[in-house]
């Protein structure tokens, strides 16, 4: 198996637990990943909250206030 193929496979220890993936130390790769993740999460965070979620949150808040 080629080295790259081996690195893509999940690594396990003797108990069968999956080990964390290897970290890359290349700052260029890390910066690119960071930019992509920020763009993705910023896009999601700026989406409006669906009315159904807002209604559920209001009901929960009202219920908490009644319980006090």
Secondary structure, DSSP 8 states (H G I E B T S, - for coil): --HHHHHHS--B-TTS-B--------HHHHHHHHHHHHHHHHHHHTS---HHHHHHHHHHHHHHHHH-
